[in-house]
Amino acid sequence: MTIFCKPGAKILTPLLFLLTIISSCNDNSSPQSPYADLLSQPPFSGLTDSIQDEPNMDLLYFKRAVLLNTNNYPEPALADFQKAWSLKKDERYAMGISNLLLESKPDSALVFLADALKILPNSLMLQLTLAKAYQAKGETDSAIQACDRMLATAPHQVDVLKLKADLLFHNDQASESIKLLEQAYALTPYDLELNYALANQYAETENPKVLALCDSLIRVDTLGLYAEPYYLKGIYYSNKNENVKAIEQYNLSIQKNYQFLNAYIEKAKIQYNEKKYSEALKTAELAASIKSTFPDAYFWIGKCKEAMGDLPNASVNYRRAFELDKTFTEAKEAMDRLSK
């Protein structure tokens, strides 16, 4: 095959010509890119110009991907992470790809992670993300097995211990889950998220250790910023049917943070179960006034209205709850029941 050019022009071989086309199609900043207009604008334009000058510099694509993701442009961010990964097999680039895929396409995340781990088999971060991908797909056993493989070589990895504990808890293995969280807590007692996870499991299993743990969190909160310790103590007392103490803790939680909506709902549940429907209604309505898109508030308004005999308004609020959260099956069932 011969390619004719004007005199003095450089002649491209067919292979070079084809590679040029492919390169331009894969380049996230090329005119053919669906993101070209976005990438030519600040704050991305500076990096885009640098990429045009050095199109094979993987770090530039990575930096732009991070900037795009920070500004909530996940699709072009993914394209840049993928371009960086194609240029260099760096763990950071693989993590960028897998995290973005995990949010929207866990199946694709699993496929990518399997391939990436063949290249970077010792990457603990990629292995952890693989376990999370299994979790996102509901493949709990596979996720637990992935955690076990990591713990076999890195038994003190707190993030892995926390993930496995969460998987076990949702697999109705609460005692095993708590043991793992206690192990993690012994390693990093300063991890606030870990403290809350352990306290929550204590509360849900009616373990009185929650009281001492939450009191320790309250003592170190010298500025009085956190509502969670009071709320978790409330959950414990609710599960023990000690309603007076539970409501006291929920009220303290609300005092610390009036926007802590779950405390209103737990308080309304107790009032409802005690047949104090007017009080429960006021509590649920207050939660709805704080956040008008909070489905649980409307569900409990509906339950109170139904208990008080106001079926039309009960149905309206059940419908509102379901419209706000299409996974809220209890609201859907209540709505359908009243519509018959």
Legacy VTK file of the C-alpha trace (Angstrom):
# vtk DataFile Version 3.0
C-alpha trace
ASCII
DATASET POLYDATA
POINTS 340 float
0.000 0.000 0.000
1.341 3.447 -0.941
0.312 6.763 0.572
0.804 9.787 -1.672
1.606 13.135 -0.140
2.415 16.587 -1.362
6.068 17.191 -2.215
8.090 17.778 0.915
5.513 16.222 3.207
6.445 13.363 5.549
5.163 9.956 4.521
3.450 7.859 7.206
3.624 4.124 6.941
0.230 2.389 7.262
1.147 1.142 10.734
2.225 4.553 11.969
-0.890 6.101 10.452
-3.080 3.584 12.298
-1.282 4.152 15.596
-1.740 7.889 15.223
-5.495 7.431 14.818
-5.709 5.094 17.822
-3.678 7.455 19.967
-5.920 10.392 19.135
-9.021 8.367 19.931
-7.673 7.300 23.338
-6.436 10.736 24.289
-8.865 12.293 26.778
-7.893 15.777 25.625
-8.113 15.253 21.866
-10.714 17.151 19.805
-12.590 13.850 19.343
-12.934 13.400 23.102
-16.461 13.981 24.467
-14.794 15.871 27.309
-12.710 18.236 25.170
-14.761 21.336 25.990
-14.660 20.615 29.724
-10.937 19.892 29.750
-10.127 23.107 27.909
-11.648 25.156 30.739
-10.208 26.082 34.157
-9.243 24.476 36.456
-8.361 21.677 34.028
-6.958 23.709 31.137
-3.450 24.059 32.575
-3.000 20.311 32.918
-4.608 19.777 29.521
-2.034 22.081 27.929
0.754 20.191 29.688
-0.668 16.883 28.445
-0.700 18.180 24.895
2.988 19.042 25.288
3.844 15.710 26.970
1.151 13.208 25.940
3.020 10.214 27.392
3.500 11.659 30.887
1.347 9.385 33.071
1.533 11.624 36.138
-0.191 14.481 34.295
-3.216 12.310 33.522
-3.290 11.176 37.131
-3.225 14.733 38.453
-6.012 15.774 36.095
-8.037 12.685 37.036
-7.798 13.601 40.721
-8.830 17.177 39.937
-11.761 15.998 37.816
-12.929 13.592 40.501
-12.642 16.278 43.175
-14.890 18.481 41.051
-17.438 15.662 40.605
-16.665 14.662 37.027
-16.260 10.896 37.486
-16.480 9.829 33.834
-13.613 11.946 32.441
-11.716 11.218 35.669
-12.045 7.503 34.964
-10.791 8.018 31.413
-7.714 9.840 32.716
-6.999 7.211 35.374
-7.255 4.559 32.655
-4.898 6.514 30.385
-2.371 6.878 33.207
-2.618 3.137 33.952
-2.055 2.307 30.278
1.175 4.297 30.410
2.440 2.990 33.756
1.222 0.236 36.098
1.119 2.363 39.229
-0.989 1.340 42.256
-2.415 4.858 42.551
-3.817 4.709 39.041
-5.338 1.284 39.621
-6.953 2.518 42.833
-8.450 5.486 41.001
-9.990 3.211 38.379
-11.271 0.613 40.828
-12.784 3.133 43.249
-14.713 4.885 40.486
-15.903 1.591 39.009
-16.887 0.375 42.464
-19.346 3.253 42.829
-21.296 2.522 39.666
-20.125 -0.750 38.075
-19.011 -3.301 40.699
-18.952 -6.039 38.043
-16.462 -4.030 36.001
-14.498 -3.275 39.161
-14.116 -6.995 39.833
-12.862 -7.650 36.304
-10.363 -4.798 36.446
-9.120 -5.708 39.928
-8.545 -9.325 38.924
-6.314 -8.145 36.076
-4.583 -5.445 38.145
-3.722 -7.905 40.915
-1.956 -10.112 38.382
0.360 -7.162 37.798
0.499 -5.915 41.431
-0.209 -9.058 43.468
1.157 -7.610 46.719
-1.020 -4.489 46.715
-3.020 -4.574 49.942
-5.118 -1.610 48.807
-6.202 -3.403 45.640
-6.972 -6.559 47.613
-9.067 -4.531 50.052
-10.939 -2.890 47.185
-11.557 -6.334 45.698
-13.205 -7.387 48.969
-15.345 -4.241 48.882
-16.359 -5.018 45.298
-17.546 -8.452 46.386
-19.426 -6.765 49.230
-21.075 -4.308 46.823
-22.283 -7.248 44.720
-23.672 -9.003 47.773
-21.119 -11.823 47.513
-20.437 -11.893 51.250
-18.604 -15.218 51.365
-16.180 -14.136 48.632
-15.611 -10.831 50.416
-14.856 -12.616 53.703
-12.467 -14.985 51.927
-10.662 -11.993 50.393
-10.313 -10.496 53.894
-8.965 -13.780 55.239
-6.295 -13.874 52.536
-5.135 -10.414 53.543
-5.186 -11.146 57.261
-3.131 -14.290 56.708
-0.187 -12.098 55.700
-1.135 -8.841 57.473
-3.069 -9.753 60.659
-2.908 -6.244 62.113
-4.443 -4.356 59.206
-7.219 -2.401 60.913
-9.121 -1.538 57.731
-9.334 -5.221 56.836
-10.448 -6.147 60.357
-13.181 -3.499 60.205
-14.397 -4.650 56.806
-14.521 -8.305 57.821
-16.315 -7.340 61.054
-18.946 -5.458 59.062
-19.401 -8.416 56.719
-19.799 -10.829 59.627
-22.266 -8.556 61.426
-24.518 -8.395 58.385
-24.102 -12.154 58.031
-25.701 -12.619 61.498
-22.359 -13.424 63.109
-22.401 -10.630 65.682
-20.155 -12.218 68.310
-17.398 -12.937 65.764
-17.779 -9.427 64.400
-17.391 -7.850 67.835
-14.234 -9.864 68.527
-12.655 -8.483 65.364
-13.652 -4.922 66.219
-12.233 -5.322 69.712
-9.006 -6.571 68.143
-8.928 -3.523 65.873
-9.754 -1.230 68.785
-6.792 -2.587 70.744
-4.581 -1.559 67.824
-6.086 1.903 67.152
-8.226 3.083 70.089
-8.073 6.632 68.702
-9.987 5.690 65.513
-13.313 7.486 66.002
-15.105 5.599 63.236
-13.960 2.329 64.798
-15.207 3.450 68.209
-18.657 4.133 66.792
-18.734 0.834 64.905
-17.875 -1.106 68.059
-20.309 0.904 70.178
-23.072 0.335 67.637
-22.573 -3.419 67.706
-22.469 -3.421 71.501
-25.742 -1.476 71.526
-27.455 -3.714 68.984
-26.474 -6.848 70.918
-27.482 -5.352 74.305
-23.894 -5.485 75.511
-23.428 -3.131 78.507
-19.844 -2.420 77.384
-21.415 0.243 75.170
-22.029 2.470 78.178
-18.386 2.653 79.265
-17.192 3.078 75.684
-19.640 5.905 74.971
-18.857 7.593 78.277
-15.164 7.569 77.347
-16.042 9.199 74.020
-18.094 11.839 75.822
-15.199 12.603 78.195
-12.709 13.227 75.381
-15.228 15.402 73.514
-14.271 18.522 75.452
-16.065 20.800 72.998
-19.297 18.803 73.213
-19.562 18.390 69.442
-20.650 14.794 69.019
-24.181 13.450 69.333
-23.354 9.837 68.465
-22.323 8.565 71.938
-25.655 9.634 73.437
-27.558 8.182 70.505
-25.811 4.817 70.792
-26.540 4.689 74.513
-30.143 5.382 73.573
-30.137 2.425 71.180
-28.842 0.189 73.967
-31.574 1.299 76.370
-34.218 0.977 73.628
-33.179 -2.610 72.990
-33.369 -3.249 76.737
-36.882 -1.702 76.791
-35.684 0.948 79.235
-37.629 3.635 77.442
-37.247 6.492 79.916
-33.459 6.208 79.815
-33.518 5.791 76.034
-35.520 8.974 75.447
-33.239 10.829 77.849
-30.247 9.848 75.719
-32.005 10.685 72.447
-32.854 14.121 73.834
-29.212 14.658 74.814
-28.204 13.610 71.319
-30.592 16.143 69.791
-29.294 18.843 72.137
-25.785 18.225 70.844
-26.905 18.247 67.222
-30.478 19.197 66.387
-29.939 17.833 62.857
-29.232 14.307 64.119
-32.387 12.964 62.492
-32.110 9.323 63.528
-32.476 10.367 67.158
-35.889 11.905 66.374
-37.018 8.705 64.664
-35.900 6.425 67.493
-37.640 8.709 69.968
-40.821 8.705 67.858
-40.742 4.892 67.727
-40.780 4.670 71.508
-43.590 7.212 71.783
-45.561 5.355 69.122
-45.085 1.972 70.802
-46.282 3.516 74.055
-49.385 4.664 72.132
-48.474 8.321 72.646
-49.415 9.049 69.066
-49.695 12.835 69.356
-46.229 13.075 70.897
-44.756 10.719 68.315
-46.385 12.749 65.527
-44.827 15.982 66.810
-41.407 14.343 66.998
-41.637 12.971 63.438
-42.974 16.281 62.089
-40.051 18.091 63.703
-37.648 15.782 61.879
-39.460 16.482 58.590
-39.249 20.231 59.221
-35.490 19.968 59.654
-35.032 17.951 56.464
-37.950 17.884 54.067
-36.441 14.997 52.069
-36.059 12.594 55.014
-38.260 9.580 54.137
-38.303 8.038 57.619
-39.968 11.130 59.034
-42.898 10.866 56.619
-43.212 7.135 57.237
-43.645 7.706 60.963
-45.972 10.629 60.359
-47.998 8.178 58.289
-47.987 5.561 61.058
-49.115 8.122 63.618
-51.848 9.443 61.326
-53.057 5.904 60.686
-53.118 5.083 64.399
-55.111 8.279 65.001
-57.650 7.313 62.325
-56.587 9.863 59.686
-56.192 7.353 56.867
-56.101 9.793 53.897
-53.193 11.747 55.378
-51.516 8.529 56.476
-51.592 7.327 52.865
-50.211 10.645 51.612
-47.248 10.422 53.973
-46.526 6.776 53.212
-46.492 7.708 49.530
-44.158 10.629 50.194
-41.755 8.344 52.065
-41.714 5.842 49.201
-41.273 8.547 46.559
-38.212 9.797 48.432
-36.770 6.298 48.778
-37.848 3.693 46.244
-36.220 0.960 48.355
-38.462 1.753 51.324
-40.586 -1.388 50.990
-42.328 -0.932 54.337
-43.670 2.438 53.206
-44.766 0.928 49.883
-46.594 -1.899 51.632
-48.371 0.514 53.967
-49.324 2.752 51.044
-50.702 -0.188 49.076
-52.592 -1.510 52.076
-54.421 1.773 52.604
-55.213 2.117 48.903
-57.249 -1.119 48.862
LINES 1 341
340 0 1 2 3 4 5 6 7 8 9 10 11 12 13 14 15 16 17 18 19 20 21 22 23 24 25 26 27 28 29 30 31 32 33 34 35 36 37 38 39 40 41 42 43 44 45 46 47 48 49 50 51 52 53 54 55 56 57 58 59 60 61 62 63 64 65 66 67 68 69 70 71 72 73 74 75 76 77 78 79 80 81 82 83 84 85 86 87 88 89 90 91 92 93 94 95 96 97 98 99 100 101 102 103 104 105 106 107 108 109 110 111 112 113 114 115 116 117 118 119 120 121 122 123 124 125 126 127 128 129 130 131 132 133 134 135 136 137 138 139 140 141 142 143 144 145 146 147 148 149 150 151 152 153 154 155 156 157 158 159 160 161 162 163 164 165 166 167 168 169 170 171 172 173 174 175 176 177 178 179 180 181 182 183 184 185 186 187 188 189 190 191 192 193 194 195 196 197 198 199 200 201 202 203 204 205 206 207 208 209 210 211 212 213 214 215 216 217 218 219 220 221 222 223 224 225 226 227 228 229 230 231 232 233 234 235 236 237 238 239 240 241 242 243 244 245 246 247 248 249 250 251 252 253 254 255 256 257 258 259 260 261 262 263 264 265 266 267 268 269 270 271 272 273 274 275 276 277 278 279 280 281 282 283 284 285 286 287 288 289 290 291 292 293 294 295 296 297 298 299 300 301 302 303 304 305 306 307 308 309 310 311 312 313 314 315 316 317 318 319 320 321 322 323 324 325 326 327 328 329 330 331 332 333 334 335 336 337 338 339
